[in-house]
Amino acid sequence: MIALFTALTAALFAALLVNQYSVRRAPYQLAWAVGAAAFAAAAGAEALAASFGWSEPLYRVWYLTGAVWTAGWLGTGTVVLLSKTRFGYWYAACLALAGLFTILVARRLEDATAGPIALLYALLAWGAAASVAWLAYLGSPRWSRIAVGLVVLLSVVALPLVATAALPAPGWATDPQTGAPVAQLVPPTLRLLTPLLNISGAFALLTGALFSAYVFMPKVRALPYSSDPRQRGDELLFNLAIAPFAIAVNFVTSLPLAFAAWRSGTLNRRVPATLLIALGAFVPSLTDTLTRAGSTEAYQLGKAVGALVLLIGFLTSVDDPDEITLPLLGAPLRAVLRRARGERKP
């Protein structure tokens, strides 16, 4: 039931994003919709498996949509949204970290081919990271195109890899205590794709939401820094090095001002919306980490909470409720609520 709730919630989130994209044509909405649809498909596979048992096709669908596509595409939506900011520096760091993590994962696999494959994937991530950082330094929003291109490339490559991967019998693997699906059967060529997309995507979604909240909230600059490319090279490198710490300090010290603005009704609605999106990204990331550490009890609950909070964050971000058209009903949300209460539009 938890997996079914997650699937329905994520599907509703995807449908609302597609509807909003049809009106606004904002590319980040389309990327988020792809990620939400993949989220729904993976949760749907788990719900079917809980009812009828796992099968090899169901396991392949789960791995492609849940383990490969979801985090990467949700993070890509945030990257496109922040393409005109200096967030590119941080996304380059996320890609560099993803490449490093890929190599560390390969060292844990008992397969002689894992090392060369991980090095190839890591070099791809590090090359993209260098390009993103350079374009961010130039102040060009085109750095987001590299990010999108990388996610599209890896997503397309994953399709034939998932379809043709040789999976030992019975064709799927689950945790013996909780029944949660695990990736032990997947060959290195496919399994090592997931860190590139999951690490970079999850960090982009989480930190991008926090960065957006920081941009739109009233701020106290307790620790100043600058990302102005016109400063001397050593000064720029120093400022970029301290920027994550400085933003974190300024974010925390600005919370009382944000709370006061919220109580007075003057806080930009994007602040609570993006904080909810950050929370929605953090919870399933935490439970996934616990799952990899051997604690799978909160696996399903974490994804359900994450999907629900992401949906609430999206609804909070909408300026006009009439923009939200409910799937199947074909009417704006506010109109449906009025009909349910028996009210007429004034």
Rosetta blueprint (number, residue, H / E / L):
1 M L
2 I H
3 A H
4 L H
5 F H
6 T H
7 A H
8 L H
9 T H
10 A H
11 A H
12 L H
13 F H
14 A H
15 A H
16 L H
17 L H
18 V H
19 N H
20 Q H
21 Y H
22 S H
23 V H
24 R H
25 R L
26 A L
27 P H
28 Y H
29 Q H
30 L H
31 A H
32 W H
33 A H
34 V H
35 G H
36 A H
37 A H
38 A H
39 F H
40 A H
41 A H
42 A H
43 A H
44 G H
45 A H
46 E H
47 A H
48 L H
49 A H
50 A H
51 S H
52 F H
53 G L
54 W L
55 S L
56 E H
57 P H
58 L H
59 Y H
60 R H
61 V H
62 W H
63 Y H
64 L H
65 T H
66 G H
67 A H
68 V H
69 W H
70 T H
71 A H
72 G H
73 W H
74 L H
75 G H
76 T H
77 G H
78 T H
79 V H
80 V H
81 L H
82 L L
83 S L
84 K L
85 T L
86 R L
87 F H
88 G H
89 Y H
90 W H
91 Y H
92 A H
93 A H
94 C H
95 L H
96 A H
97 L H
98 A H
99 G H
100 L H
101 F H
102 T H
103 I H
104 L H
105 V H
106 A H
107 R H
108 R H
109 L L
110 E L
111 D L
112 A L
113 T L
114 A H
115 G H
116 P H
117 I H
118 A H
119 L H
120 L H
121 Y H
122 A H
123 L H
124 L H
125 A H
126 W H
127 G H
128 A H
129 A H
130 A H
131 S H
132 V H
133 A H
134 W H
135 L H
136 A H
137 Y H
138 L H
139 G L
140 S L
141 P L
142 R L
143 W H
144 S H
145 R H
146 I H
147 A H
148 V H
149 G H
150 L H
151 V H
152 V H
153 L H
154 L H
155 S H
156 V H
157 V H
158 A H
159 L H
160 P H
161 L H
162 V H
163 A H
164 T H
165 A L
166 A L
167 L L
168 P L
169 A L
170 P L
171 G L
172 W L
173 A L
174 T E
175 D L
176 P L
177 Q L
178 T L
179 G L
180 A L
181 P E
182 V L
183 A L
184 Q L
185 L L
186 V L
187 P L
188 P H
189 T H
190 L H
191 R H
192 L L
193 L H
194 T H
195 P H
196 L H
197 L H
198 N H
199 I H
200 S H
201 G H
202 A H
203 F H
204 A H
205 L H
206 L H
207 T H
208 G H
209 A H
210 L H
211 F H
212 S H
213 A H
214 Y H
215 V H
216 F H
217 M L
218 P L
219 K L
220 V L
221 R L
222 A L
223 L L
224 P L
225 Y L
226 S L
227 S L
228 D L
229 P L
230 R L
231 Q L
232 R L
233 G H
234 D H
235 E H
236 L H
237 L H
238 F H
239 N H
240 L H
241 A H
242 I H
243 A H
244 P H
245 F H
246 A H
247 I H
248 A H
249 V H
250 N H
251 F H
252 V H
253 T H
254 S H
255 L H
256 P H
257 L H
258 A H
259 F H
260 A H
261 A H
262 W H
263 R H
264 S H
265 G L
266 T L
267 L L
268 N L
269 R L
270 R H
271 V H
272 P H
273 A H
274 T H
275 L H
276 L H
277 I H
278 A H
279 L H
280 G H
281 A H
282 F H
283 V H
284 P H
285 S H
286 L H
287 T H
288 D H
289 T H
290 L H
291 T H
292 R H
293 A L
294 G L
295 S L
296 T L
297 E L
298 A L
299 Y H
300 Q H
301 L H
302 G H
303 K H
304 A H
305 V H
306 G H
307 A H
308 L H
309 V H
310 L H
311 L H
312 I H
313 G H
314 F H
315 L H
316 T H
317 S H
318 V L
319 D L
320 D L
321 P H
322 D H
323 E H
324 I L
325 T E
326 L L
327 P L
328 L L
329 L L
330 G L
331 A L
332 P E
333 L H
334 R H
335 A H
336 V H
337 L H
338 R H
339 R H
340 A H
341 R H
342 G L
343 E L
344 R L
345 K L
346 P L
